[in-house]
Amino acid sequence: MSNTLTKNIETFLGCDSEYESARAVLFGAPFDSTTSFRPGTRFASRAMRGDSFGLETYSPYQDKDLTDISVFDGGDLELCFGDTQKALAQIEEFAAGILEDGKLPVMIGGEHLVTLGAVRAAVKKHPDLHILHFDAHADLREEYLGAALSHATVLHRCWDLVGDGKIFQFGIRSGDRSEFLWGRQHVSTHKFNFEGLEKAITSLEGKPVYVTIDLDVLDPSVFPGTGTPEPGGVSFLQLLHAVLALKGLHVVGCDVNELSPVYDQSGVSTAVACKILRELLLTVVPASDEKEEIK
């Protein structure tokens, strides 16, 4: 795979390492064809790359710098908007190549359904995969408007792959009644905030974990630039502390998704998304001088 990837002209801040030496590969999945309310997440990765240069590479929260880690920005995938199955297959193939090369895939959505493509790749390499899910929405519907593949069904489709007791959801405050009833039997859902996260992380130690962050877990007052804003969300600092708590977990893949920059002309939502991504990278990607390998 490494022979097919070349450095991009525009990269996310500090993610300009060569592919061969990188510990992680960042890439965009600009797909929003199943969005049920307000589309626009296909523009997130482009906006985040451009606006990321308004940040510093240094994180005072962690006393780390993006220059301490090696991340290659693989650019945006050219996804098929007219064929959801094909788009997911493209994401899966790309993520699988990254995993095969012993690197960590880090994806920028796109709508939340893009997570399914990356999880398909991760579970093939790590059959005991567990999922940490931060979101306003349960995303556990069996189908939505007759479609089994939707941003409203993505975690149910992930459950199809990993099974009972391996999905931990936090911040959930919206969903159909049937989703919550079904979820009680099959996943661990923590409503409204991150209460119980520390216990969940302890139970996940040593296990392969995929982390998916739907940014609408944030309150719309903090993050209005999303397709399905839900009042009553967490604060930026609450999400930040949840991300920092991931340190030490065996994270084998991760993503941030559901930024729709067009709905926040101030640019604040994009800035928030960039900062969360910076902190996520610094938390889950080993420093360049660390001997630990991503397996």
Disulfide bonds with the S-S distance in Angstrom:
none
